[in-house]
Amino acid sequence: MAATKQVNIAIIGAGGVGKCFISQLTSLASRRPNPKLALTYIATSKKALYSLDHTPLDLSSILLTLPSSTQSPLPLPQLAEHLVSSGTPTILVDNTSSQDLANSYPLFLKKGIHIVTPNKKAFSSSYTLWTDIFSAAAESGAKVYHESSCGAGLPIISTLHDLVDTGDEVTKIEGVFSGTMSFLFNSFSPVSGASSATWSAEVRRAKELGYTEPDPRDDLNGLDVARKLTILARIAGLPVESPTSFPVQSLIPKELESCSSGDEFLERLPEFDAQMEEVKAEAEREGKVVRFVGSIDVVKKEVKVGVEKFDRAHPIAQLKGSDNIISFYTKRYGTNPLIVQGAGAGGEVTAMGVTSDLLKVLREIA
Ligand SMILES: NC(=O)c1ccc[n+]([C@@H]2O[C@H](COP(=O)([O-])OP(=O)(O)OC[C@H]3O[C@@H](n4cnc5c(N)ncnc54)[C@H](OP(=O)(O)O)[C@@H]3O)[C@@H](O)[C@H]2O)c1
């Protein structure tokens, strides 16, 4: 079999993660001349750059040339046709959070186009989409990797696959899966017990420091954590139907769900500080702290997301800053879980997970 001389790369999304990925890809392409990594398509929601004959684009200047492009993104079915028409192995890098693109993964994979992505949507929506993706990949032999869809660049998904594939019995997965929630609770309920700030003041501070979404309700509703749990539960063998098919505790008071903006929500949040204060005080009376965690009890087939109390010495209580921590309890590891901990958000570390996924694909196809 002739060695693959070139692999084409198509990138969709050039925001926080996409920009870092492009920088990492530029460096990788210069360090790793064989196979040649050729960027042949790039798009954001409104702009695109590509040529009908798949001429490689200049990676080093792409972020300067893309904004002034007059080309529009190809509709997804047309894009799949276009990429396949090159006759060259192609990796699609989805750096968006687009549900439409996620829904189209089976289409790309069926045509033999490999996919790497930090986008959670494809793997945490309906269980049907999940099975369609992996059966399309199995049918065509196309590869699909999504390490950064949980815990950014932390080796969470690859670790879980290794545990499962080598025949260990995963009994429970537990952890702090959101950098925002980690930051909020580490400050609000510190192990030192020294916090004097109210819950609403902590939320406001987290927003000002850029740790929350523009509307903090998008973090506080717990859905982001539920999506990550859905992905891990499915890899562990539980056919979880969707991120809303198990209990997820929202930290948005019912009365504030209908606020018309994030700012209005923040203005009214102090009215509910007493509730969170009581949750913290109850934990303190037991010598504990509160943390927002997700857990998967594989044996009981139970998945849940919400606030829980932890002894001050527990690794989850000891977390710092906005770090994530994920503990894998397995038969082999016994009572001391395998723990992965570190930054679970940020452009560079998330892009690192995407770039390492791309390297995995290259190892398998080139
Ligand atoms: N940032 C993190 O720390 C982090 C951590 C883990 C996972 N992730 C995941 O990584 C992905 C990217 O995150 P990000 O922070 O880079 O987001 P971002 O800064 O909002 O960038 C998103 C990019 O995708 C483009 N885009 C959105 N919808 C599109 C569509 N339908 N078609 C084409 N392009 C589209 C946007 O283009 P326009 O600007 O034209 O809209 C933008 O370039 C998300 O799935 C996120 O959940 C991020």
The ligand as an SDF file (V2000), in Angstrom:
LIG
                    3D

 48 52  0  0  0  0  0  0  0  0999 V2000
  -13.4220   27.6000   25.3120 N   0  0  0  0  0  0  0  0  0  0  0  0
  -13.2180   26.5630   26.1170 C   0  0  0  0  0  0  0  0  0  0  0  0
  -12.5450   26.6670   27.1540 O   0  0  0  0  0  0  0  0  0  0  0  0
  -13.7890   25.2230   25.7520 C   0  0  0  0  0  0  0  0  0  0  0  0
  -13.5240   24.1140   26.5680 C   0  0  0  0  0  0  0  0  0  0  0  0
  -14.0200   22.8550   26.1970 C   0  0  0  0  0  0  0  0  0  0  0  0
  -14.7890   22.7430   25.0500 C   0  0  0  0  0  0  0  0  0  0  0  0
  -15.0560   23.8450   24.3020 N   0  0  0  0  0  0  0  0  0  0  0  0
  -15.8750   23.6980   23.0870 C   0  0  0  0  0  0  0  0  0  0  0  0
  -15.1320   24.1430   21.9660 O   0  0  0  0  0  0  0  0  0  0  0  0
  -16.0220   24.6590   20.9780 C   0  0  0  0  0  0  0  0  0  0  0  0
  -15.5610   26.0460   20.5550 C   0  0  0  0  0  0  0  0  0  0  0  0
  -15.5650   26.8820   21.6970 O   0  0  0  0  0  0  0  0  0  0  0  0
  -15.0480   28.3940   21.5960 P   0  0  0  0  0  0  0  0  0  0  0  0
  -14.8610   28.8370   22.9980 O   0  0  0  0  0  0  0  0  0  0  0  0
  -13.9250   28.4740   20.6370 O   0  0  0  0  0  0  0  0  0  0  0  0
  -16.3380   29.1160   20.9620 O   0  0  0  0  0  0  0  0  0  0  0  0
  -16.3830   30.5570   20.2620 P   0  0  0  0  0  0  0  0  0  0  0  0
  -15.2570   31.3960   20.7030 O   0  0  0  0  0  0  0  0  0  0  0  0
  -17.7760   31.0230   20.4230 O   0  0  0  0  0  0  0  0  0  0  0  0
  -16.1240   30.2290   18.6960 O   0  0  0  0  0  0  0  0  0  0  0  0
  -17.0290   29.5070   17.9220 C   0  0  0  0  0  0  0  0  0  0  0  0
  -16.5950   29.5700   16.4780 C   0  0  0  0  0  0  0  0  0  0  0  0
  -17.4580   28.7330   15.7250 O   0  0  0  0  0  0  0  0  0  0  0  0
  -18.0450   29.4830   14.6500 C   0  0  0  0  0  0  0  0  0  0  0  0
  -19.3750   28.9570   14.4040 N   0  0  0  0  0  0  0  0  0  0  0  0
  -20.4200   28.8940   15.2690 C   0  0  0  0  0  0  0  0  0  0  0  0
  -21.4790   28.3140   14.6710 N   0  0  0  0  0  0  0  0  0  0  0  0
  -21.0830   28.0060   13.4100 C   0  0  0  0  0  0  0  0  0  0  0  0
  -21.7010   27.3810   12.3050 C   0  0  0  0  0  0  0  0  0  0  0  0
  -22.9610   26.9550   12.3700 N   0  0  0  0  0  0  0  0  0  0  0  0
  -20.9950   27.2300   11.1620 N   0  0  0  0  0  0  0  0  0  0  0  0
  -19.7260   27.6780   11.0830 C   0  0  0  0  0  0  0  0  0  0  0  0
  -19.0670   28.2640   12.0890 N   0  0  0  0  0  0  0  0  0  0  0  0
  -19.7380   28.4220   13.2390 C   0  0  0  0  0  0  0  0  0  0  0  0
  -18.0610   30.9080   15.1330 C   0  0  0  0  0  0  0  0  0  0  0  0
  -18.1360   31.7590   14.0270 O   0  0  0  0  0  0  0  0  0  0  0  0
  -18.7960   33.2490   14.1700 P   0  0  0  0  0  0  0  0  0  0  0  0
  -17.8360   33.9940   15.0260 O   0  0  0  0  0  0  0  0  0  0  0  0
  -18.8860   33.7170   12.7740 O   0  0  0  0  0  0  0  0  0  0  0  0
  -20.1340   33.0120   14.8340 O   0  0  0  0  0  0  0  0  0  0  0  0
  -16.6990   30.9640   15.8610 C   0  0  0  0  0  0  0  0  0  0  0  0
  -15.6560   31.1170   14.9200 O   0  0  0  0  0  0  0  0  0  0  0  0
  -17.4170   24.6210   21.6100 C   0  0  0  0  0  0  0  0  0  0  0  0
  -18.0820   23.4520   21.2220 O   0  0  0  0  0  0  0  0  0  0  0  0
  -17.1200   24.5700   23.1080 C   0  0  0  0  0  0  0  0  0  0  0  0
  -18.1380   23.9660   23.8630 O   0  0  0  0  0  0  0  0  0  0  0  0
  -14.5640   25.0690   24.6160 C   0  0  0  0  0  0  0  0  0  0  0  0
  1  2  1  0
  2  3  2  0
  2  4  1  0
  4  5  1  0
  4 48  2  0
  5  6  2  0
  6  7  1  0
  7  8  2  0
  8  9  1  0
  8 48  1  0
  9 10  1  0
  9 46  1  0
 10 11  1  0
 11 12  1  0
 11 44  1  0
 12 13  1  0
 13 14  1  0
 14 15  2  0
 14 16  1  0
 14 17  1  0
 17 18  1  0
 18 19  2  0
 18 20  1  0
 18 21  1  0
 21 22  1  0
 22 23  1  0
 23 24  1  0
 23 42  1  0
 24 25  1  0
 25 26  1  0
 25 36  1  0
 26 27  1  0
 26 35  1  0
 27 28  2  0
 28 29  1  0
 29 30  1  0
 29 35  2  0
 30 31  1  0
 30 32  2  0
 32 33  1  0
 33 34  2  0
 34 35  1  0
 36 37  1  0
 36 42  1  0
 37 38  1  0
 38 39  2  0
 38 40  1  0
 38 41  1  0
 42 43  1  0
 44 45  1  0
 44 46  1  0
 46 47  1  0
M  CHG  2   8   1  16  -1
M  END
$$$$
